[in-house]
Amino acid sequence: MKKYIFNRILRSLVSIFLVTTLTYAIVFTLVPRKLIFKQDPNYTKIAVTPDKKADYENTIYERMGYIDYLSTKELVAATKKVDSKVTNEGSASDKKAYQAYLKSAGGNWKLQKFESGQYYATREIPIYERLWSFYSNLIVIDHPWKIQDASNPNLKRYVRFENDPAVGPALVGSGTKHKYLIYFNGKFPFIHQNIVTFNLGTSYPTFANIPVLQVITQGQGKTLAQEVKFPTGQTKVSSIDIYSRTYKSPKQADARDISNFGKGDAYTATQNNYSEPSMISNSLKAGLIGVLLSYIIGLPVGLLMARYKDGIFDRFSTATVTFMLAMPSIASIYVIRFIGSKLFGLPDTFPLLGASDPRSYALPAIILGVLGAPGIAIWFRRYIVDLQGSDFVRFARAKGLSESEISRHHLFKNAMVPIVNGIPGAIVATIAGATLTEKVFAFPGMGKMLIDAIAAANNAMVVGLVFIFAVLAIFALLVGDILMTVLDPRIKLSTKGGK
């Protein structure tokens, strides 16, 4: 088992690497980069002149990793290190000095000119270099020497357990990026850590300049004001998330920072609490309920279809299941939505009642359950029918066991072995793939995020989501295999013999 899991993890890492690399290469080479400005509300406001337009475009391209960019000011400052006479006027002598500097810098820099006559320089970053940057910065480890701030030379550096006045017992750091490296609260998964984090890039143009992982995991909607206890001992009504404290240079601190966190405290940068749950939290809630409903409906129906094989119930159920599988998902969604809203008064859109009301999750979860049930029923029937001719079933009949006892004690458990293998994958699929359901209900979840990111040319978000979905899907396959061995100890996971 241990050897199998180790080898499976290694193969999974290779699979994740290949999928992410291929996606990254396609997105950043085949998708026209100009598309990113189509949904940028600042583009038309800032780019009022050709010079500002070119500067803004190059700044964004640099932020997204397409190019290295030296603005006029940066180019002059860099060139002055080797030629103190250079200016920003764009004269012939300036151009010659710029060209000499860029040639010495290497890397195929290209000198370009604004319409105003001033110069700037760009360097196209090769795809292999961008990939290396992505993977080398993917896993971020926080430590006491993480922060290097020349304006704060006396910053203490340590990691130690403290009974912090704001959050209680916690592993607290100084010199680290995060103040609280390990902390505890009543929110799932209850034990939280900031020592090892993932850097999946920065979102743009949608959710502009926010890290991809933060977009997925932070709350939504309006900021939520509540009582917060600050390290000074004061309790104030505030929307800040005290657990999210990160380093902020003291020279940038304002009076409010000082009054809330105390004089000399450099960890005053915080995120906000929001009134609505995060996208991944919303999708997880609806997805788990949906998967549970699909198995609650599908398993008994499949069992009865197999038990009364070729009977009226089996034929009727087979026809019904076949019809539901053939019916377009969008049609099923609208039918269930109409019935649920008209007959039972359930909200037909998520924002109608919001995340605070459980009824908002009812119809999306029911739809996910109903859409998944036919497949489970038909496969469960097939597994049981295949087992009905087995030797152990004939032996059980010879012993005088009734068909009901055979179904409960022998057929059900054995048929559940391949079914249980697909449960983790089904959960991942409902979280990542409920695109139509979330679109119809205006459901703020993960299902439509990938589609929206592709439509907005949010390349960093596309790559980040593909990475997350690949990790979840491959992890689900591993968990499914382990669940099979739990249900049936006779199954031995091994790299030999194809088992």
Secondary structure, 3 states (H helix, E strand, C coil): CHHHHHHHHHHHHHHHHHHHHHHHHHHHHHCCHHHHHCCCCCHHHHCCCHHHHHHHHHHHHHHCCCEEEECHHHHHHHHCCCCCCCCCCCCHHHHHHHHHHHHHHCCCCEEEECCCCCEEEEEECCHHHHHHHHHHCCEEECCCCCCCCCCCCCCCCEEEEEEECCCEEEEEEECCCECEEEEECCCCCCEEECCEEECCCECCCCCCCCEHHHHHHCCEEEECCEEEECCCCCEEEECEEEEEEECCCHHHCCHHHHHHHCCCCCCCEEEECEEECCHHHHHHHHHHHHHHHHHHHHHHHHHHHHHCCCCHHHHHHHHHHHHHHHCCHHHHHHHHHHHHHHHCCCCCCHHHCCCCCCHHHHHHHHHHHHHHHHHHHHHHHHHHHHHHCCHHHHHHHHCCCCHHHHHHHHHHHHHHHHHHHCHHHHHHHHHHHCHHHHHHCCCCCCCCHHHHHHHCCCHHHHHHHHHHHHHHHHHHHHHHHHHHHHHCCCCCCCCCCCC
